[in-house]
């Protein structure tokens, strides 16, 4: 979207009053695959009404192509039958990665990872703005990554799939289409949601499990927190494209479950080590973000045993306990973390993973990745890939947090 002719405030009001109510109605009549159950005539009428409203705001913001794409998609869906899964391929193909300060608008059936349950291809509305902090611009000059797919944005408003719960990313390939889309050119991250998640979930759990009450990350302003999380997102993607086996050149071998766990941990650790190497700001804050998110929040999700990120947390926990000096369980059966020693430990872990990545043969590489992961991650039961390590289960049993989704209708940044 190259420019817009109205204020963000007015577009926000329009979205909330004229767009979101329609997506809410449609969503209430959808099954998990996006198909309509119930009164199809009523939903057909609702889709045409939504199209008229959405066409107006798309055209008012100089985005005629998205207006045409949405209209074509709903016409095709109605023609093929609303009782079938929607195919919004035209909307997907016309979505473009936003430049800094540009707006992001999307309406259609899409999966929202870590959003409110149930998860499915439900109609959602998203209104956000790309915003790159100045420090991130400086890091981009220091470590250029022209192909970066990480778009740091501020979520302004949206339907309940993004305005409630912990969904902080919109993947275009998660849009409902007839054929599965595997390629990913960009992803829109709502990093202004992160601070509330951090303070209300991660730190609350950490205060129960860890013998430490002072966290440097909790003193960040909302804008500073956004900056650090944006840096993490950029460096995470940057290191996916570096090393002996860059992800973009080794998709088949790295999309494997076990090598994927090692990949995610490696790039996060390299992100921390980069801030230390170049003496950049927020090293300690990013260290807390990465380690506590991986160790504390991800394994604490209700669906932990089917959650890939929880697997990375369990693996990291066991590896650090067995091989490092920075994490231990004390006599009070609480965790103790030494963040200064953590830098040494994660350096060793990165080197161990890179040693495996230097193996030329793909099958040997995948077998070696599996051997390392399963050395620390217990095998799963009842179809699960893994189970909770005994030490971790005994620690986490005392954590009781309020149920329900966080609400992001108002954000301080």
Secondary structure, DSSP 8 states (H G I E B T S, - for coil): ----SS-HHHHHHHIIIIIHHHHHHHHHTB-TTS-B-S-HHHHHHHHHHHHHHHHHHHHHTT-HHHHHHHHHHHHHHHHH-TTS----HHHHHH-----TT-EEEEEEEE--TTBSSS-SSEEEEEEEEE---HHHHHHHHHS--TT--EEEEEEEEE-HHHHBBS--EEEGGGB--SS-----S-EEEEGGGHHHHIIIIIHHHHHHHBS----GGGG--HHHHHHHHHHHHHHHHHHHT-STT-GGG-HHHHSSHHHHHHHHHHHHHHHHHHHHHTT-TTHHHHHHHHHHIIIIIGGGSTTGGG-HHHHHHHHHHHHHHHH-SSEEE-TTS-EEE-HHHHHHHHHHHHHHHHHHHT--SHHHHHHHHHHHHHHHS-B-STT-SB---HHHHHHHTT-----S--B-SS---
